[in-house]
Amino acid sequence: MTHAGLSGHAVHERFKRFSHLIGSTPLLAIHFFFRGSHRTIYAKAEGHNMTGSIKDRMALHILRTAYLNGSIKPGDRIVEATSGNTGIAFAAIGRALGHPVTIYMPDWMSQERALLIQSLGAEIVPVSRDQGGFLGSIRMTEHLARRDHNVFLPSQFSNAANVAAHEETTGPELWLQLESLGVKPDAFVAGVGTGGTVMGVGRCFRRKNPKARIHPLEPAESPTLSTGHKVGHHRIQGISDEFVPAIVKLDQLDAVLKAHDGDSILMAQKLAAGLGLGVGISSGANLLGALMVQNELGPGAVVATVFSDDNKKYLSTDLLREEPVMPGYLSPEVELSDFTACSGVYLHKQG
């Protein structure tokens, strides 16, 4: 049910508490050697957001938009199906705005995710594979919303505000930070969970440089984007759920890249142990994907990506276990040297 939206001023006042907590994240230049050449890849450090992940941007923008268009009102229950980081983001931001929050989450996600959501005052409804897994959890939220008109569904996989969040914040921040370093991006790579990051940053970059390469990334063990449906199993939590999200327009993107989950784990482990950068498994995958594109374009190509979250949500997963090296992995050939950091860019956001 849609209600009259709050005025722009009222929304601005309601949301201004988040202006210094979400967005304006640092940019890291990761310096390393690969097959005899010195390389640099740029990554936004999204673990610096309010709850430690890039999903804060999307949750904030969806809720701000919903207040403006009247699809949510004070006191409504926020109900979302999520594999973890989105649930944490909506739990924190929703509770800060005074909303009860219920998260439907696959029961095979990391223990840390569930505990963090609960610690933020949200209710968790675990969903098993026998109950339909991720698609089943989405159907459950939609059924609940049909019965209760005081429920707001963010619908992250189909909500255009998800893409807008990155088109209006992540993309412009990244472009300006690279520009401040005297470079312009030749390509951007991001793993696809909802697809909001790759679509939003891609639209921003393509407006500025129509020739910029924009690559989505998926796990090699579960190539959902390539096949159009769930295939296999993988360990890169947060990407490649069980379907191609509605907001992902593959015809607007360049070739889909594939990273092995074991290689991604090894790369994330290297970033932590070698450079002190504690990042999640998808960040390792994103760096590998960026390296693949750089190998194609040339060692000096400016390729950017995101480190989507930190490693604290993965302490009970294979990220903290010994991972075997398999043939074809790229991470063993990466010799990290150091990194430099560029401070965040603050973009004035209208209410």
HELIX and SHEET records of a PDB file:
HELIX    1   1 GLY A    8  PHE A   15  1                                   8    
HELIX    2   2 LYS A   16  PHE A   18  5                                   3    
HELIX    3   3 GLU A   46  HIS A   48  5                                   3    
HELIX    4   4 LYS A   55  ASN A   69  1                                  15    
HELIX    5   5 ASN A   85  ALA A   96  1                                  12    
HELIX    6   6 GLN A  111  SER A  119  1                                   9    
HELIX    7   7 ARG A  129  GLN A  131  5                                   3    
HELIX    8   8 GLY A  133  ARG A  147  1                                  15    
HELIX    9   9 ALA A  160  ALA A  165  1                                   6    
HELIX   10  10 HIS A  166  THR A  170  3                                   5    
HELIX   11  11 GLY A  171  SER A  180  1                                  10    
HELIX   12  12 GLY A  196  LYS A  208  1                                  13    
HELIX   13  13 THR A  224  THR A  227  1                                   4    
HELIX   14  14 LEU A  250  GLN A  252  5                                   3    
HELIX   15  15 ASP A  261  LEU A  275  1                                  15    
HELIX   16  16 ILE A  281  LEU A  297  1                                  17    
HELIX   17  17 ASN A  311  TYR A  314  5                                   4    
HELIX   18  18 ASP A  318  LEU A  320  5                                   3    
HELIX   19  19 SER A  331  GLU A  333  5                                   3    
SHEET    1   A 7 LEU A 257  ALA A 259  0                                        
SHEET    2   A 7 ARG A 213  PRO A 219  1                                        
SHEET    3   A 7 ALA A 187  GLY A 191  1                                        
SHEET    4   A 7 VAL A 303  PHE A 307  1                                        
SHEET    5   A 7 SER A  37  ALA A  45  1                                        
SHEET    6   A 7 LEU A  27  PHE A  34 -1                                        
SHEET    7   A 7 VAL A 334  CYS A 342 -1                                        
SHEET    1   B 4 GLU A 123  VAL A 127  0                                        
SHEET    2   B 4 VAL A 101  PRO A 106  1                                        
SHEET    3   B 4 ARG A  77  ALA A  81  1                                        
SHEET    4   B 4 VAL A 151  PHE A 152  1                                        
END                                                                             
